Amino acid sequence: MGRIKAVDPRLLSTIGCSLFFAYILSFLFEGQVLYSLFESSAVETSVYLLAAIAAHLLGLFSCGYFVKSRGAVRYVMIVSMGLCLLATTPFFFGPSALWMGGLVVSGYTSGCVVASFGSLLKTFTPKSERLKTCADILIYSNVIMIVVNVVAMNVSPSIGLILSLTCVMLGMLFIWILTTNSMTEEGDKAKRIQDQHSNINKPALLLALFVLIITINSGLMYQVINPAFEHLTGLVSWYWAVPYIIALIVMRNLPPKVKHSSALYVGMAMIMAAFISFMVLARNALDYIVVDTLMLGACGIFDLFWWSILGEMLDYTDNSVRLFGMGLAANVFGVLAGDVLGMRIVSLQLSYAEVTVIALTIVSMTVALLPTLNRHLVMLLKSHAYLVVYDTMSKPQQNAIIARSATLDPLTVREQEVLEVLLDGKSNRQIAEMLFISESTVKTHVRNIYSKYDVRSRAELISTVLKNQVGVPS
């Protein structure tokens, strides 16, 4: 056991979370194990599925409010996994009220596990490697899910359920092996950036809105596209997630010079092509491969983009569980909304052409959001990186940087004073208190500074003043 505990905690957390996420994908989150159990018992699925997803959403959203320390994360994850294990056992028996209760309990507690992973990601993975860690977890969990799905759909749903719960038990083991000391170490970097009070709310909310809208198409996929190919049981059981995994591998290994945000346009084009193909093609195996490759490949691009951006933002908060959980809650809420919309479409018996129009409208909305989103997000992350370096400099070095920065018109003495405090990450109210002036006067000076630097936001100002002045690549 001592040798196991000596293993890199990043690897242990990656394996543990991959195993547990495989359980979520294969069973809880509209997984094929759950569908197979419903089918074999002739149970109506919609109410159960919506309850499980809604409970998962609530777990993601609320976990950060009661898990506030890194030391508590490991225990919350282990207890939550154990509750998932217990809540899922009723599915070995016939349908009963315990099925609904089990899905609600496991849905909520699994949401807590996923949200808590944000703390593990921040603690054990350097910022520059978080995209790879997220990709690894998504890849491994989907590979395991494929194995479980093949067994559940082609051999026995009960055996598939056993495999799924085995993943939970193994995941608990790997998380339990993580040492408490490594979980309670606190870095100063996040606190320093937190103290600088740079506002991440606006770009984070914009990004959440983007993800919510685009993942509505995922819900449509579950309710409209997948049922149209359910007669291809053998092919669907193993091929369904293959394009998703391939997209993750490609994104994971892109050269650093390639902007990952550019892949979003490729992903949206793939979704559009997927729904158009779904409308015009037949329902044979080759048609399924075309539609699924386009749809799931796009989902892989979007998921890794979202997870990796959340990973980068973890350094700018003192509650990584809340940030990560709320971020992924936007993703799940989009799927839930898509599920409800898809069920409504099925009940209205709309044509595939009408479904395609709805999907393309959703994609068009995200295309309109993307340029604004990308500008805000890039500016935010750059400004934080610059501030970290700026904060470590001496006062003369900081003054020299401000003096070298180019403006359209010279700053007044008071504006220079405001700028110096502003670059320390202080709010308008804090600046007013430090300089003994009113908050409205501060706002006037800030507007004048923005005008003289030809910028429109604090993040843009920080990037403009500090770019090429500090040792951070742009």
Buried (B, 14 or more C-beta within 10 A) or exposed (E): EEEEEEEEBBEBBBBBBBBBBBBBBBBBBBBBBBBBBBBEEEBEEBEBBBBBBBBBBBBBBBBBEEBEEBBBBBBBBBBBBBBBBEBBEBBEEEBEEBBBEBBBBBBBBBBBBBBBBBBBBBBBBEBEBBBBBBBBBBBBBBBBBBBBBBBBBEEEBBEBBBBBBBBBBBBBBBBBBBEEEBBBEEEEEBEBBBEBEBBBEEBBEBBBBBBBBBBBBBBBBBBBBBEBBEEBEEBBBBBBBBBBBBBBEBBBEEEEEEEBBEBBEEBBBBBBBBBBBBBEBEEEBEBBBBBBBBBBBBBBBBBBBBBBBBBBBBBBBEBBBBBBBBBBBBBBBBBBBBBBBBBEBBEEEBEBEEBBBBBBEBBEBBBEBBEEBBBBBBBBBBBBBBBBEBBEBEEEEBEEBBEEBEBEEEBEEBBBBBBBBBBBBBBBEBBBBBBEBEBEBBEBBBEBBBEBBEBEBBBBBBBBBBBEBBEBEE
